[in-house]
Amino acid sequence: MREIASYETVCEAANVLVVEGVEPSIVAVQRRIGGGSYSTVKKHMASWAEQRAREAVSVPAIPA
């Protein structure tokens, strides 16, 4: 049986929501993936947010 709220599925849904201009909340991600427990989605969303923060810091600024 496939896990609905895997880390990869949650990250993909959150990224799509960002591209669409929608706040990637836990509930919005659950709707996008069609389920998943609140605690599981919350855990994966926290990891996703940490990864995005690390990537934002590691990307050099583009000169004007």
N, C-alpha and C positions, 0 to 999 in steps of 0.2 A: 504494500500500500504506500502510495506517494504522500509525503508530508506536504500539506497545503502551504504552511508558513515556514518554508525553509529560508535560510539566510539569503540565498541567491534570489528566491522569489520575492522576498520582502524588499531587498535592495533594488531589484529591477522595477518593482511597482513604485517605490519611493522616487527613483530616478525619473520615471515616466511622469509622475505627478509634478515634479519640479519643472520638467520641460513644458508641461501643460499650464504652468503658472498656478498650481494648486498646492497649498500647504500639505506636505506629506505627514499628516497626523496618523496615529495608530488606527483610528476608525476609517480614514480614507484608504489606507493601505489594505485593511481587512476587506473593505468593499471591492477594491481593485482585484484582489487575489481570490475573492470568493470565500473568505473564512479565515480560520486561524484563531488560536486562543489569544486573548488580550496580552497575557504575560509573555507568550512566545514572540508575538509581533513586537511588543515593547522592547524585549531583550535585543532582537535583531535590529530594530530601529536605533537603539542606543549605539550599537556597534557601527551601523551605517553612518550615523552622525559623527562619530569619532573619526572614522575613515575619511569622511568629507573634510573635516577640520584639518586633519593631517595633510591631505592633498592640497588644501587651500594655502597652507603655510609653506609647502615645499615647491609651489609653482612660482618661478621668478616673475617679478613685475615686468610688464612690457613697456619699454621706453616710449615716450610720446613722439 
